[in-house]
Amino acid sequence: MIKYLGSKRLLTSRIAGAFEDLPNAAGILDLFSGTSRVSQALKQTGKAVTANDHNAYAHTIARCYIEADGDVWTDRAAEALQWLQDTPPKPGWFTQTYCEESRFFHPDNGARIEAIRNRIDELNPAEPLRSILLVSLMEAADRVDSTTGVQMAYLKQWAARAHNTLELRVPTLLAGSGLAWNLDADDAAAQFRGRAAYLDPPYNQHSYRSNYHIWETLIRWDNPEVYGVARKRVDCRTTKSDFNSKRRIADAMQRVLDRLDTDRVVVSFNNEGHLNRDEIATMLAQRGEVHTIELDYKRYVGATIGIHDRSGRKVGSVSHTRNKELLFVVDADPDKGAMAAKAAIR
């Protein structure tokens, strides 16, 4: 799995606990699925999961880990990846943009990434095999990148891992299958029919499209116009989420909640986000009794390494390295809501 700011990797068991009492056939929507960590945890418990995200790279991850049945696709993927691994490197636009104009990957690996990505298009496999192969390439590239974990900047000197040889591995696919949607949150909330929804929206001004713009390009493979030192896609300037706006996030959150036709809603939010605890609780209280859980959580990697200017020089230090992840649970049935909140605490 790729390095990902905001991943709930350490909290998935508690979040999944908030849904454990629901029957497996009851549909659960993961509205902002990202790397699909929570969706995977729910799928592993046998739940019927729909993972949604409007970014192409996140949708591809969901197709790999949620839509694909591991019992069906693991061996087929292994065969295809073995064939792709032997692809001769061939540099082009990707290598020039992300390895020469910037330094996200060593040029040797950039040429390998580029050649394999082109070969996947030549192979033109049907879904979900195409997404499995693309995720394998994304994860292989992530293992040899030269960043601190986000693609807003790259390291001044090559990371040691950047000199490793790119290696394709078979993603650890899960048995069973779910659904993967590539919709705006409003549309997904309106279309979903199921028992429960999990919401982990962006909580501040930082856009996931900007943080992981290279993955978006790797999946779209559209050679976009780029800008700045980080060679970001130009649509990072134009594609803005209301959830990244302090002024618009409250309306965006309320709009999504109004469209959700589910009995249970579980919301994960950071105590440093644009919405505070009381604001979220007030919105959810329209659906029933709200139970709130505070979970201590390590802050993003930048809080560990300090504050640096564009040249890489350290110019300040952060005030704290841990924060609170707030988990809100509400159910139309008060007793079931209380039980779900207790299960999440365990």
C-alpha positions in Angstrom: 0.0 0.0 0.0 1.3 3.5 -0.9 2.4 6.0 1.8 -0.7 8.2 2.4 -1.3 11.2 4.5 -4.5 10.6 6.5 -4.5 6.9 6.1 -6.5 5.2 8.9 -4.2 2.2 8.9 -3.8 2.2 12.7 -7.5 2.8 13.3 -9.2 0.4 10.9 -10.1 -2.2 13.5 -11.9 0.4 15.7 -13.7 1.9 12.7 -14.7 -1.5 11.5 -16.0 -2.2 15.0 -18.6 0.4 14.6 -20.2 -1.7 11.8 -19.6 -5.2 13.2 -23.2 -5.7 14.4 -24.6 -5.2 10.9 -25.5 -8.3 8.8 -23.0 -9.0 6.0 -25.5 -8.3 3.3 -26.2 -4.8 4.7 -24.5 -2.4 2.3 -21.8 0.0 3.7 -20.6 3.1 1.7 -17.0 4.3 2.2 -17.7 7.8 0.7 -14.1 9.1 0.6 -12.2 5.9 0.3 -8.6 7.1 -0.5 -6.4 4.1 -0.3 -9.4 2.0 0.8 -7.9 0.9 4.1 -11.3 1.1 5.9 -13.1 -0.6 2.9 -10.6 -3.4 3.0 -11.1 -3.9 6.8 -14.8 -4.1 6.2 -14.5 -6.4 3.3 -12.3 -8.7 5.4 -15.2 -9.1 7.9 -17.5 -10.1 5.0 -19.4 -6.9 4.7 -20.8 -5.7 1.4 -18.7 -2.6 0.7 -19.0 0.2 -1.9 -15.8 2.3 -2.0 -16.1 5.7 -3.6 -13.5 8.4 -4.5 -13.5 11.1 -7.2 -9.7 10.8 -7.8 -8.7 8.3 -10.5 -5.8 6.8 -8.5 -8.1 6.1 -5.5 -10.8 4.6 -7.7 -8.1 2.3 -9.2 -7.0 1.2 -5.8 -10.6 0.4 -4.8 -11.0 -1.6 -8.0 -8.0 -3.6 -7.1 -8.7 -4.2 -3.4 -12.5 -4.0 -3.1 -13.9 -4.9 -6.5 -11.5 -7.7 -7.4 -12.0 -11.1 -5.9 -8.6 -12.4 -4.8 -9.6 -16.0 -5.3 -10.2 -15.3 -9.0 -7.5 -12.7 -9.9 -4.4 -13.4 -7.8 -2.9 -16.1 -10.1 -3.8 -14.2 -13.3 -2.2 -11.0 -11.9 1.0 -12.9 -11.0 1.4 -14.2 -14.5 0.8 -10.8 -16.1 3.2 -9.0 -13.6 5.9 -11.5 -14.3 5.7 -10.6 -18.0 5.6 -6.9 -17.3 8.7 -7.0 -15.0 10.8 -7.9 -18.0 9.8 -4.8 -19.9 13.0 -2.9 -21.1 13.2 0.6 -19.7 12.3 3.5 -22.1 12.4 7.1 -20.9 9.9 9.7 -22.2 7.6 12.4 -20.9 7.2 10.9 -17.5 10.9 10.4 -16.9 11.7 13.9 -18.1 9.0 15.5 -15.9 9.4 13.6 -12.6 13.0 12.5 -12.8 14.9 15.2 -14.6 12.8 18.4 -14.3 12.1 17.2 -10.7 13.6 14.4 -8.6 10.7 12.2 -7.4 12.3 9.1 -8.9 15.8 8.2 -10.1 15.8 8.3 -13.9 16.6 4.6 -14.1 13.4 3.8 -12.3 11.5 6.5 -14.1 12.3 4.8 -17.4 11.1 1.5 -16.0 7.9 3.0 -14.6 7.2 4.7 -18.0 7.9 1.6 -20.1 5.7 -0.7 -17.9 2.9 1.8 -17.9 2.9 2.0 -21.7 3.0 -1.8 -21.9 -0.1 -2.0 -19.7 -1.9 0.1 -22.2 -0.7 -2.1 -25.0 -1.9 -5.1 -23.2 -5.2 -3.4 -22.6 -6.5 -5.9 -20.0 -10.1 -5.9 -18.9 -11.1 -4.7 -15.4 -10.3 -5.5 -12.7 -7.0 -6.9 -13.9 -6.0 -3.5 -15.4 -6.4 -1.9 -12.0 -4.5 -4.6 -10.3 -1.6 -4.2 -12.6 -1.7 -0.4 -12.2 -1.8 -0.6 -8.4 1.2 -3.0 -8.5 3.1 -0.4 -10.5 2.0 2.5 -8.3 3.1 0.6 -5.2 6.4 -0.4 -6.8 7.0 3.3 -7.7 6.1 4.3 -4.1 8.8 1.9 -2.8 11.5 3.7 -4.8 10.4 7.4 -4.5 12.5 10.2 -3.0 9.9 12.1 -1.0 8.8 12.3 2.7 5.5 10.7 1.7 3.6 13.4 -0.2 4.3 14.7 -3.7 4.3 18.4 -2.9 8.1 18.3 -2.9 11.0 15.9 -3.2 14.1 15.4 -1.2 17.2 17.5 -1.8 19.4 14.4 -1.9 18.2 11.0 -3.3 16.6 8.8 -0.7 18.5 5.5 -0.3 15.5 3.6 -1.6 15.5 5.6 -4.8 18.5 3.6 -6.0 16.7 0.3 -5.5 15.5 -1.5 -8.6 11.8 -1.2 -9.3 10.1 -4.5 -8.5 6.5 -5.4 -9.3 4.7 -7.4 -6.6 1.3 -9.0 -6.6 -1.1 -6.9 -4.5 -2.5 -8.8 -1.5 -6.0 -9.2 -2.9 -8.9 -10.1 -0.6 -11.5 -12.9 -1.2 -14.9 -11.7 -2.3 -15.9 -8.7 -4.2 -17.4 -5.3 -3.6 -18.1 -2.2 -5.6 -15.8 0.7 -6.6 -17.3 4.0 -7.6 -15.7 7.1 -9.1 -18.2 9.8 -8.3 -18.3 13.1 -6.6 -19.3 12.7 -2.9 -22.7 14.4 -3.5 -23.6 12.0 -6.3 -22.4 8.9 -4.5 -24.3 9.8 -1.4 -27.5 10.4 -3.4 -27.2 7.1 -5.4 -26.2 4.8 -2.6 -28.8 2.4 -1.1 -27.6 0.5 1.9 -27.6 0.3 5.7 -24.6 2.5 6.7 -22.0 5.0 5.5 -18.5 5.9 6.6 -17.3 9.5 6.0 -13.6 10.5 6.2 -13.6 13.7 4.2 -10.7 16.1 3.7 -10.4 18.2 6.8 -8.2 21.1 5.9 -6.9 23.1 2.9 -4.6 20.4 1.6 -5.9 18.6 -1.5 -5.3 14.9 -2.0 -5.1 15.6 -5.8 -2.2 17.9 -5.1 -0.5 15.7 -2.5 -0.6 12.7 -4.9 -0.6 14.3 -8.3 1.9 11.9 -9.8 -0.4 8.9 -8.9 -3.2 10.7 -10.7 -1.1 11.2 -13.7 0.2 7.6 -13.6 -3.3 6.3 -13.7 -4.7 8.8 -16.2 -1.5 8.7 -18.4 -2.6 11.9 -20.0 0.7 13.9 -20.1 -0.9 16.9 -18.5 0.3 20.4 -18.5 2.4 20.9 -15.3 3.6 23.7 -13.2 6.0 24.6 -10.4 9.0 22.9 -8.8 6.9 19.8 -8.0 5.6 19.7 -11.7 2.0 19.3 -10.5 -0.9 18.8 -12.8 -2.5 22.1 -13.8 -5.9 20.7 -12.8 -4.6 20.8 -9.2 -5.3 24.6 -9.5 -8.7 24.2 -11.0 -10.2 21.1 -9.4 -11.0 22.2 -5.9 -13.1 20.4 -3.3 -15.5 22.3 -1.1 -14.1 20.2 1.7 -10.8 21.9 1.4 -12.4 25.3 1.9 -12.9 26.6 5.4 -15.7 28.8 4.1 -17.5 26.1 2.2 -16.9 22.9 4.1 -19.9 23.1 6.5 -22.3 23.4 3.6 -20.5 20.6 1.8 -20.8 18.3 4.8 -24.4 19.1 5.4 -25.2 18.5 1.7 -23.7 15.1 1.8 -25.5 14.1 5.0 -28.8 15.3 3.6 -28.4 13.0 0.6 -27.5 9.9 2.5 -30.4 7.5 3.0 -28.8 5.3 5.6 -29.7 4.4 9.2 -26.1 4.6 10.5 -23.4 7.2 9.8 -19.9 7.0 11.1 -17.7 10.1 10.6 -14.0 10.3 11.1 -12.5 13.8 11.5 -9.4 15.5 12.8 -9.6 17.9 15.8 -7.4 20.3 13.8 -9.8 20.4 10.9 -11.9 23.2 9.4 -15.0 21.9 11.4 -14.9 21.5 15.1 -16.4 18.8 17.2 -19.6 20.7 18.1 -20.3 21.6 14.5 -20.1 18.0 13.3 -22.1 16.8 16.3 -24.9 19.3 15.6 -25.1 18.2 12.0 -25.3 14.6 12.9 -27.8 15.2 15.7 -30.5 15.6 13.1 -30.2 11.9 12.5 -30.3 10.7 16.1 -28.2 10.5 19.3 -24.5 11.2 18.5 -21.7 9.3 20.2 -18.2 10.8 20.0 -14.9 8.9 20.5 -11.5 10.6 20.8 -8.5 8.6 19.5 -5.0 9.7 20.0 -3.1 9.8 16.7 0.3 10.6 15.3 0.3 13.7 13.1 1.5 13.8 9.5 5.2 13.3 8.7 5.9 17.0 8.4 5.2 17.3 12.1 8.1 14.9 12.8 10.7 16.4 10.5 9.9 20.1 11.2 9.2 23.0 9.0 11.5 23.7 6.0 11.7 26.3 3.3 11.8 25.5 -0.5 15.5 25.0 -0.4 15.2 22.3 2.3 16.6 24.5 5.1 14.9 24.0 8.4 13.2 27.2 9.4 11.0 26.2 12.3 9.6 23.5 14.5 6.1 22.2 15.1 4.3 22.7 18.4 3.1 19.1 18.8 3.4 15.7 17.1 0.1 14.1 18.1 -3.5 15.0 17.7 -7.0 13.6 18.1 -9.0 11.6 15.6 -12.6 12.1 16.4 -15.0 9.3 15.6 -18.7 10.2 15.5 -21.4 7.4 15.5 -25.1 7.9 15.0 -27.9 5.5 14.2 -31.6 5.9 13.7 -32.0 3.3 16.5 -30.4 4.8 19.7 -29.6 1.5 21.2 -27.8 0.2 18.1 -25.9 3.5 17.9 -24.7 3.2 21.5 -23.6 -0.5 20.9 -21.7 0.5 17.7 -19.9 3.3 19.6 -18.9 0.8 22.4 -17.6 -1.7 19.8 -15.4 1.1 18.2 -13.9 1.8 21.6 -12.8 -1.7 22.2 
